[in-house]
Amino acid sequence: MLSEFDLIARYFTRPSRRFSPVTLGIGDDCALLSPPHGSQLAISSDMLVEGRHFFPGADPFQLGHKCLAVNLSDLAAMGAAPVAFTLALALPEANAEWLEPFSKGLLALADRHDCELMGGDTTKGPLNICITIFGQVPPDQSLRRDAARPGDDIWISGTLGDARLALAGYRNELPLDKDMLNAAAPRMHAPTPRVGLGVALRGIARAAIDISDGLVGDLGHILHRSGVGASLDADLLPAGAMLSAQSAELRRRFTLAGGDDYELCFTAPANRRDDVLAAGSLSSTPVTRVGSIEAAPGLRLRDADGKPLDLQLTSFDHFASP
C-alpha cells in the first residue's frame, strides 16, 4: 500500500517548468508564486464529490481531466490565463490502478494550458477532489459579472445541452440508444474549458460567466450583479449535435437549464460584433449571438418568431437539486 508521500512523489511531483511563476512547488509547507509584474491574480476553487458531481466508479482518466477543466473554465470566464493549481484529494485507499490514470488525465490537461501543479494535500476518506487554481490577468481587463450594460449583445460559446442529455440517458430519464449516449457522453465527462476565448475577449467583452449550473441560472447571476435584465432567443441557442436530434421542447429545456456545459456566456457592446467573431476565430471557438441586455429587470424568453415563452425552468443547486 502506498503511503501519502509515496503517492505524491510517484503521481504528482514533477520538475518545475523553466520561467514558471511558481518559484517553489511541491515539497514544502507552502508553495511560492511570483506573478508577472502588473498582473492581477485570479483565484478559483471547485470541489467534486463522488455521488454528487460524478458517478461512483467514474473513469479516473476522465475524472482527472474534468476536475481541472471546471476550474480552468472559471479562469476563462474572467479572461485569465492559467498559471498554477493545488490539489486536495481524499481517497478511500491509495490504489495505484486508480491514481495512475487519474494523474495522467489531470496533468495532460494541465500541460495543455501550461498550468503547474504546485501543492495540495492528500488524506483518507470518501472520494473528494478539490482544486484551487491561479491565473493572471492585466488590471482592468478581467471579465466581471457586474459589467453588463443595456444594449449589450449576449453571446454563447460552443454548444449546449449534450452533457445534460447524457445525464438523462444514464439516469434512464430518456430512452437514448447506446450510440447516441456514447456520442453525447464526452460533453459530460470531458468538457473543453474555453481559456483561449476568454483571453481573446479581453477588452472586447464586458461581463462573462461559465455555464456550469444551466444558462438561465448562470446568466441570472450576471443580470443580478449588473442590475439589468435581458431578452433571450431560446430557439437560437446552439444545441449540441445529439440534442439537436431531439424534440423542440427538450432542446429548449436542456439548452436553457441543462448544466455541466462549461461554455462561456458573455456580453459585449453591439458595435463589437466583428471583434467577438474575430476572437472566436482566433481561439477556434464557435460563438453565437443569442439575445440582448436590457434596462428592465428580469429575463424574458422568446421563440423563433419573437413570441414570449413561459417556461418553468430551474438551474442546478447543490442543496436543492436531486
N, C-alpha and C positions, 0 to 999 in steps of 0.2 A: 504494500500500500504506500502510495506517495505521501510524503509529509507536505505541509503547507509550503515550505520553502523549496522543496524539490519541484513541486508543480509550477511554482512561479518561475524558477530557473529554467525548467525544461520547456515550458509552453509560452511564456510571456516576456522573458528577458531577451532583449535584442541590442545590438550595438547602436549607439546614438548616431543619428544622421549628421553629416557634415553641415555646418552653417545652420544647425537647428536652433530655434529659440529655447529649446529645453536644455538648460545648462547643467542640470543634474536630474537624472531619471530614477529608475527603479533601483532600490538597494539602500536608501537612507530613510530617515524619519519623515522627510518631506521632499518633494521634487522642487526644483527651482526653474522658473520660467522667466525669460527676458524678452518680452515682445519688442518688435522694432520701435524705434523712437517715433513718437507721433501717432501711434496706433492705439485704439481702444481695444480692450479685451471684451469679447462676447462669450458668456459662460452659460451653459445649459446642462441640466441633469434630467435623466429619464430612468425609470425603473421598470423592468419587465419581470412579471411574476408568473411562474408556471401555474396553469389552470385559470389565469385571469387574462393574460396577454398572449399566451401561446398554449397550445395543447400539450398535455403530458406526453412525453416520448417524441417531441418535435425533433426534426433533423438537426443535429448540432451545428453542422456547417452553415445551414441557412439561418439558424438562430444567432450564430456569431455575426453573420452579415447584418441581420435585421437590428440587433441591439445597438450597433454602431450607426446604422443607416438612419434610425429615427432621431438620433442626436445630431447627425450631420444635417438632417432636414431642418432642424431648429436653427442651425447656423445659416443655412441657405435662406431662410425666411428673414434673417436680419441683414443679408448681404455680406456676411462674414466669411472669410477664408479660414479653413481648419488649420489648427496648429498642433494640438495635442489632446490627450484624454486620459482619464483614470478609469479603472475598472474595479468595482466592488462585487465580489462573486460569492454567493452562498451555494454550497454543493451538498447533496445528500451523502456523497462519497467522492473521493479523489480517483475517478475512473479514467484511466488513460485512453480507453476506447471512445470516450465522450470528449475529453479535453483536447485531444489532437485535432479532430475536425472542427470543433468549436473555435479553437485558437486560429486555425487556418482560415476559416470564414471571416473571423473578426479582423485579422491582420492583413488579409488580402484587400479588403475594402479600405483599411487604414492606409495601406501603401498606395492605393489608387488616388488618395486625396492628400498624400504627404502629411499624414496625421499620426503623431508618435504616441505610443502608449508610455506614460511616464510614471505610473504608480497605481496604487489602489490597495485592496485588501481581499483576503480570502478567509472563509470560515465554513464550518459545517452547519447545515440546516436545509430547509426546503429550498428548492432551486429558485434563485432570485438573482437577477443581473441588474446592476446599477452602474451607469456610465455618466461621468461628468466630462463635458467636452469644452475645449477652449478654442476660440477663434479670434481673428483680428480684423478690424475694420477701421478705415480712416475716420477721424472725427467728422461728425455732421453728415456722414454718408450711410449710416445704418437705416434699415427699412423698419419703421416702427409702427405698431398697431394704432397709434394715436394720430397718424399723419394724413389720413384720408380727407379729401375736401370735396364739397359738392361740385359736380361736373366731371369728376374723375371717371375714367373707364374702369371696369372690373375685368380682370383677366384671370385665366386658369392655365396652368402648365399641364402638358401631357393629357392623360385621360383619367376618368373617374369611374368607380363602381365595380371593377372586376375583382378587387380584393373582397368586397362585401358579397359579391356573387359566389366566390369560392367559399367563404364562410357559410353562406346559406346552403351550399352543397354539402359541406362537412357536417352541418347540423341537421341535414335532411329536411330543411325548410322548403327546398325546391327539388324536383326530380331531374337533376343535371346528369347527363350521361358522362361516362368516365373521361372521354376525350375533352369535353368542354370544361370539366372540373380541372383536369391536368393543365389545360391551356390558361385558365384563369388563376390558378394557384400561385404562380410566381409573383403576381402582383401583391399577394398577401404575405408570402414568405420572404421575398427578397426585393423590397421596394428600392427604387432608384432615387437617392437624395439629389435634389436639383441645385447643387452647390454652384456649378458653373453659371447657371441662370441667375441665381441670387447675386453673385458678384457682378455679372454683366448689367444688372438692373440698377446698380449704384448710380445716383444722380439722375435716374430716369423715373423709376417708380417712387411712390410716396410711402404707402403702407403695404405690409405683407404679413402673411401668416402661412404656416404649413397646414395642410388639411389632414389631420390625424383623427379627429372625432366626428367628421362629417361637415360638408361645406356650409350648411345652414348655420350650425352652431359656431363654426370657426370664423366665418365671415361676420357673424354676430358679435364676436369679440372686437373686430375692427370697428364695427359701427358703434358699439358702446364706448370704446376708448376714444374714438374720434368725435363723438357727439353728432353723428349723421345717420341717415337712412340709406336705403338702396332699392333699386328695382333689378330683378334678376330674370333673365330669359331662360327658363327652365329647359326648354327644348333645344337650346343652343349649347347646353353643357356637353362637353366631349366625352361620350361614353366609351368605355373600354371595348376592345374587339369582341369579347364574348358577351358582354352585357348588351351590345348593340343588336344582338340577335333576339333579345327578349322583348316582352310587351312594352308599350309606351309607359304604362303605369309603373312597371318595375324599373325601367330606365330612370324615370323621374325620381323614384324613391331612393334608389341606390346611388345615383349621382349627387343628389341633394343631401342625403343623410347617411351615406354608407359607412364612411370612416375607413381608416387604415390605408388611405391613398398615398399620403406623403408627397402630394403635389403642392405647388405654391398657388395661393390665391393672393393677388396683389392689385393695387390701384395705381393709376398713372394719369396725368393730365391728358385730355383728348388730343392736344396738339403734339403729343409724343408717341403717337401710334406707330409711326415708321421706326422710331428708335426702339420701341418694345419689340417689334418684329425683328429688327436687326439683332437685338440681344438674344432673342430666341434662336436665330440662325447661328450666331456666334457660339452659343452653348449647345447647339444641336438639340434643342428642346422645342417641341411644338407649343405654341401659345394660342389661346382662343379668347376673344373678347366676348363677355357673356352678360354684361349689364352696366349699370352706372350708379355712381354715388349721388345721393340727393340730400337736400337740406331737411326734408320732413323725416322725422324718426320712423323706425320700423323697416322691416324687409318685405317687399312686395314681389310676388312671383307672377310671371306671365307665361302664357303658352306661345306657340309659334305664330299665332295670329294677334298677339298682343293682348289677349283677354286675361283677366285676373284668374289665378289658380288659388283655390282654397284647399291647401294640403296640410294635414296634421302630421308634422314631422318632428322628431327629436333626435338630437345627436347623442353619441355615447357619453355616459357619465360613470365614473368609476364606482360611485356609491349608490347609483340609481339603476344603471343598466344591468341586464341579466348577464 
